[in-house]
Amino acid sequence: MSRVVCHLRPSEFFGGPEKQILEHARRLVGSSWTPCVACFSKPGGVVELIERASSEGIETFSVETLSNYSPYAIRHLRKALAERSVDLLVCHGYRADLIGRVACAGTRIRKIAVVRGYTAEMLRVRLYEWIDRRVLTHFDRVVAVSEATRASLCSSVLPADKIDVVHNGVSIPERPPDPAPLAAEAGFDDSRPLLVAAGRLSPEKGHQHLIRAARLLADRGVDAGMAIVGEGREREQLERTIGDLDLGGSVKLFGHRRDPLACLAAADVVVNPSETEGSPNVVLEAMSIGRPIVATSVGGVPEILADDANGVLVPPGSPARLAEGIARVLADSDLAQRLGRAARTTAIEGHSFDAMTERYEAIYDRVWSGARGAVGAAYGGSAR
C-alpha cells in the first residue's frame, strides 16, 4: 500500500530548491510513496512550483496566508494534510519547518526537514535561522544537502545521528541545449569569451566579488564579457558597482530567465562566486553539460568539485583569486576541455536524480518504521 509524502515549500519563484522537489516528486510517482507538493501563497496568488507539479498530475495544494506566520496557515495546513491522508511531511526552509511542526503536533504524521544551509544575511534572517535550529529538534529526521551543512547543524543543537546527507541531484542531458544568445543580447562581440554566473542577487552569492574580478581581468588585458543571470534585492547595488568600475560594456545583469541551462551552455567558463553554499544547483547543472567551472571553495562545493580535477576552486571573498582562476581557464583551452569532461563524468556517476530519489525513499522508509540512526553513507559521488 502506497503512503503519502507531502513536500512543503515557501516558494516565490521557481529556483533550485523547487527544481529539486519537482524532479524528486516525478520519480516517486508509481513508487511506494505517493507524492504531494504544497506551497504557501497569498490569496489569489499563483505559485509556479504548484502549476508545474499539477500539470504533471502530481497532487498539489496551496496554503493561503496573508502573513508569513499566521495561525490561519497552521489551521489550513493541518486540515489539508488530514484531507489527503498524508503520512509524512517533508519541510523545506525555516518557515515551512515552524508551521509544519506546529500543524502536525498531536497527529500521526511523521516529519522530515531538509536543510540547504544558512545565509545569516541580515539580523532578521539570523533570528529565523536560530529559531529553526531549535525547531529541527522536534523533527523525526533532518536531511542536509552536504557534509558541510551537516557539520554546521551538529555544531548547534542537533545530534549527528539524527542527520542524513543527500546531495542535490541533476538531470543529465544527452547533449547540451542550444546556447542562449546572451552575448548578442548584451551587445558583446562574438570574439570575446563569455563568463556566466547564475543565482539570486543576494549578498551571500558573492556577485560583488565577481564584478570586481571583472575589473581586475580587464586591467590585465583579459577582454571577456560577463553575464549574470538571476534576480534579487542586490540588483541596484550591483548596477552601481558596475557603473563605478566602468564595466557597463563588459558586465550585464540579465534578471530571471526561464532557460538557465541554455544560459550555462553559452558560457566559456561558468563562475560560482558564493560566500556560502549548500549543494549548489548551478554548479551541478554546469557539470551536467560539461562546462568548465571556477567556484569558491565553500559549503558543499568541495564535495562535488576538486581543484584542478573537475573544476578550479578559489577562496571566497577574494576578487583577485577569482580573477586568477578565471584567467587561467580562459588561457588554456586544453585545461578547459579536460575540466569540463571530468565535471560531466562526476555528475553522471554520482549525482543523478534517480540516485537522489532512492536515497530519500530509504530515509522515508526508515522514518516510517521508527528506526533510528543514519541511513548508510551520504549520497553523492566523489569529486575526484
C-alpha positions in Angstrom: 0.0 0.0 0.0 1.4 3.4 -1.0 1.8 6.0 1.6 1.6 9.8 1.0 4.6 12.1 1.4 4.0 15.8 1.1 6.7 18.3 0.4 6.1 21.8 1.8 8.0 24.8 0.5 7.6 28.6 0.8 8.0 29.5 -2.9 8.0 32.9 -4.5 9.7 31.8 -7.7 10.9 28.6 -9.4 14.5 28.2 -8.3 16.9 25.5 -7.3 15.0 24.0 -4.3 11.8 24.0 -6.3 13.5 22.1 -9.2 14.8 19.5 -6.7 11.3 19.0 -5.2 9.6 18.7 -8.6 12.2 16.3 -10.1 12.1 14.1 -7.0 8.2 14.1 -7.0 8.2 13.0 -10.6 10.3 10.0 -9.7 8.1 9.0 -6.8 5.1 8.5 -9.0 4.2 4.8 -9.0 6.5 4.0 -6.1 5.6 3.0 -2.6 5.4 6.7 -1.7 2.7 8.9 -3.4 4.0 12.5 -3.8 2.1 15.7 -2.9 3.5 19.2 -3.2 2.3 22.1 -1.2 3.3 25.8 -1.1 2.3 28.9 0.8 0.7 31.7 -1.3 -1.1 35.0 -0.9 -4.9 34.9 -1.7 -5.3 34.7 -5.4 -1.6 34.3 -6.0 0.0 31.9 -8.5 2.9 29.6 -7.5 5.0 28.2 -10.3 6.0 25.1 -8.5 2.3 24.3 -7.9 1.5 24.9 -11.5 4.3 22.7 -12.8 3.6 19.8 -10.4 -0.1 20.0 -11.0 0.4 19.9 -14.8 2.2 16.6 -14.5 -0.6 15.0 -12.5 1.0 15.4 -9.1 -1.3 16.1 -6.1 -0.8 19.7 -5.0 -2.4 22.3 -2.7 -1.7 25.9 -1.7 -1.8 27.2 1.9 -3.2 30.7 1.6 -1.9 33.2 4.1 -1.8 37.0 4.5 1.3 37.0 6.7 4.3 34.7 7.0 3.4 33.0 10.2 -0.4 33.4 10.6 -2.4 31.0 12.7 -4.7 30.6 9.8 -1.8 29.0 7.8 -1.3 26.4 10.5 -5.0 25.5 10.6 -5.3 25.4 6.8 -2.2 23.1 6.5 -3.4 20.8 9.3 -6.8 20.4 7.6 -5.2 19.9 4.1 -2.8 17.2 5.4 -5.7 15.4 7.1 -7.9 15.5 4.0 -5.1 14.0 1.9 -4.2 11.3 4.5 -0.6 12.5 4.5 1.7 10.1 6.3 5.0 12.0 6.0 5.6 15.8 5.8 8.9 17.0 4.3 9.6 20.7 5.1 11.9 22.9 3.1 13.0 26.1 4.8 12.6 27.7 8.2 9.0 29.0 7.6 7.9 25.5 6.5 9.7 23.9 9.4 7.9 26.1 12.0 4.4 26.0 10.5 4.7 22.3 9.6 5.9 21.3 13.0 3.0 23.0 14.8 0.4 21.8 12.2 1.5 18.2 12.8 1.5 18.4 16.6 -0.7 15.6 18.1 -1.1 13.8 14.8 0.3 10.5 13.5 2.2 12.4 10.7 6.0 11.9 10.7 8.2 14.9 9.9 11.5 15.4 8.0 13.2 18.7 7.4 15.5 19.4 4.5 18.3 22.0 5.3 20.1 23.6 2.4 22.3 25.8 4.5 22.0 29.1 6.4 22.9 32.5 5.0 22.9 34.8 8.1 22.5 37.6 5.5 20.7 40.0 7.9 19.7 40.3 11.6 16.1 39.1 10.9 17.3 36.1 8.9 19.8 35.2 11.6 17.0 35.2 14.2 14.8 33.0 12.0 17.8 30.6 11.5 18.5 30.5 15.3 14.8 29.6 15.9 14.9 27.0 13.1 17.8 25.1 14.6 15.7 24.6 17.7 12.6 23.7 15.8 14.5 21.0 14.0 15.0 19.1 17.2 11.3 18.2 17.1 11.6 16.5 13.6 12.0 12.8 13.2 14.9 13.2 10.8 16.9 16.1 9.2 18.4 15.9 5.8 21.4 18.1 5.0 22.4 18.7 1.4 26.1 18.5 2.1 28.5 17.3 4.7 29.4 20.9 5.4 25.7 21.7 6.2 25.6 18.6 8.4 28.7 19.7 10.3 27.1 23.2 10.8 23.9 21.6 12.2 25.9 19.3 14.5 27.8 22.3 16.0 24.5 23.7 17.2 21.8 21.6 18.9 21.3 18.6 16.7 22.8 15.2 17.4 24.8 13.7 14.5 22.8 10.5 14.4 19.6 12.5 13.6 21.0 13.9 10.3 21.3 12.3 6.9 23.2 13.8 4.0 21.7 13.7 0.5 23.4 15.9 -2.1 21.2 17.6 -4.7 20.5 15.8 -7.9 20.8 16.9 -11.5 19.3 15.8 -14.9 21.9 14.6 -17.3 21.1 15.6 -20.9 22.4 13.5 -23.7 23.8 16.7 -25.2 23.9 20.4 -24.1 21.0 22.5 -25.2 21.5 25.2 -27.8 23.3 28.1 -26.1 21.2 31.1 -25.2 22.2 34.2 -27.2 23.4 36.1 -24.2 26.4 37.7 -25.9 24.2 39.0 -28.7 21.6 40.3 -26.3 24.3 42.1 -24.3 25.9 43.5 -27.4 29.2 41.7 -26.8 31.5 40.9 -29.7 31.4 37.3 -30.7 35.2 37.0 -30.4 35.1 37.8 -26.6 34.9 34.8 -24.2 31.8 34.7 -22.1 31.6 34.2 -18.4 28.3 33.2 -16.9 27.1 33.3 -13.3 23.6 32.3 -12.2 21.8 32.7 -9.0 19.7 35.1 -6.9 21.1 38.5 -6.4 21.7 38.3 -2.7 24.8 39.3 -0.7 25.9 35.7 0.1 26.1 34.8 -3.6 29.2 36.9 -4.0 28.4 38.8 -7.2 30.1 41.9 -5.8 33.4 40.0 -5.8 32.7 38.7 -9.3 32.2 42.2 -10.7 35.4 43.4 -9.0 37.1 40.4 -10.5 35.9 41.5 -13.9 37.6 44.9 -13.4 40.9 43.1 -12.5 40.6 40.9 -15.6 40.1 43.9 -17.8 43.1 45.7 -16.2 45.3 42.7 -17.0 44.1 42.7 -20.7 41.6 39.8 -20.5 38.8 41.0 -22.7 35.8 38.9 -21.5 32.1 39.5 -21.4 30.2 38.6 -18.2 26.5 37.6 -18.0 24.9 37.5 -14.5 21.6 35.6 -14.6 19.2 36.0 -11.7 17.2 38.5 -9.8 17.1 39.8 -6.2 17.4 42.6 -3.8 21.1 43.3 -4.6 20.4 44.4 -8.2 20.6 48.2 -7.6 23.8 47.8 -5.6 25.4 45.6 -8.3 24.3 48.1 -11.0 26.0 50.9 -9.1 29.2 48.8 -8.8 29.2 48.1 -12.5 28.9 51.8 -13.2 31.5 52.8 -10.6 34.0 50.4 -12.1 33.3 51.5 -15.7 32.2 48.0 -16.7 29.0 48.8 -18.5 30.3 47.4 -21.7 31.5 44.1 -20.1 29.1 43.1 -17.4 25.4 42.7 -17.9 22.6 41.7 -15.4 20.1 39.6 -17.3 17.5 39.1 -14.5 15.4 36.0 -14.1 15.5 33.6 -17.1 13.4 30.6 -17.9 16.3 29.0 -19.9 19.0 28.6 -17.2 20.6 25.5 -18.7 20.9 27.2 -22.1 22.5 30.2 -20.4 25.1 28.0 -18.9 25.6 26.3 -22.2 26.6 29.7 -23.7 29.5 30.1 -21.2 33.2 29.6 -21.9 33.5 29.5 -18.2 30.8 29.1 -15.5 31.6 31.0 -12.3 30.1 30.4 -8.9 31.4 33.2 -6.6 29.3 32.4 -3.4 30.4 33.2 0.1 28.1 30.4 1.4 26.5 27.3 -0.2 24.8 24.1 0.5 24.9 21.9 -2.7 24.6 24.5 -5.5 22.3 23.6 -8.4 24.1 25.9 -10.8 27.4 24.0 -10.3 25.7 20.6 -10.8 23.9 21.9 -13.9 27.1 23.3 -15.4 28.8 19.9 -14.6 25.9 18.0 -16.4 26.7 19.8 -19.7 30.4 19.7 -19.4 31.2 23.3 -18.9 34.5 24.3 -17.1 33.8 25.8 -13.7 35.6 28.3 -11.4 33.9 28.3 -8.0 34.6 29.4 -4.5 35.5 26.6 -2.0 32.6 27.0 0.3 30.0 24.7 1.9 29.3 21.6 -0.1 31.2 22.8 -3.3 34.4 20.9 -2.5 32.3 17.7 -2.1 31.4 17.8 -5.8 34.3 19.7 -7.3 38.0 19.0 -6.7 40.6 21.7 -7.6 42.3 21.0 -11.0 40.4 17.7 -11.3 36.9 18.7 -12.4 37.0 22.4 -11.7 39.0 25.3 -10.3 38.4 26.2 -6.7 39.4 29.6 -5.1 38.9 31.1 -1.7 35.7 33.0 -1.1 35.6 36.8 -0.8 38.7 37.4 -3.0 38.2 39.1 -6.4 41.9 38.7 -7.1 41.9 34.9 -6.6 38.7 34.7 -8.6 40.2 36.7 -11.4 43.3 34.4 -11.4 41.2 31.3 -11.6 39.1 32.6 -14.5 42.2 33.9 -16.4 43.9 30.5 -16.0 41.0 28.6 -17.6 40.5 31.2 -20.4 44.2 31.0 -21.3 44.3 27.2 -21.6 41.8 25.6 -23.9 43.1 22.1 -23.1 42.6 22.6 -19.4 39.1 24.0 -20.0 38.1 20.9 -22.1 39.6 18.5 -19.5 37.8 20.1 -16.6 34.5 20.1 -18.5 34.7 16.4 -19.4 35.7 15.4 -15.9 32.9 17.5 -14.4 30.3 15.8 -16.6 31.6 12.4 -15.6 31.3 13.3 -12.0 27.7 14.4 -12.5 26.8 11.2 -14.4 28.4 8.8 -11.9 27.3 10.4 -8.6 24.6 13.0 -8.9 21.6 11.8 -10.9 18.0 12.5 -9.7 17.3 8.8 -9.7 20.0 8.1 -7.2 18.9 11.0 -5.1 15.3 9.7 -5.0 16.4 6.2 -4.0 18.3 7.7 -1.1 15.2 9.8 0.0 13.0 6.7 -0.2 15.3 4.8 2.1 15.0 7.7 4.6 11.2 7.8 4.3 11.0 4.0 4.9 13.3 4.3 8.0 11.4 7.2 9.5 8.0 5.4 8.9 9.3 2.2 10.6 10.6 4.2 13.5 14.2 3.0 13.1 16.9 5.2 14.5 20.3 6.2 13.2 21.6 7.5 9.8 20.8 5.6 6.6 24.1 4.3 5.4 26.7 6.6 3.7 25.9 10.0 2.3 24.6 10.0 -1.3 26.7 11.6 -3.9 29.8 10.6 -5.8 33.3 11.7 -5.1 34.5 15.0 -6.6 37.8 13.3 -7.6 
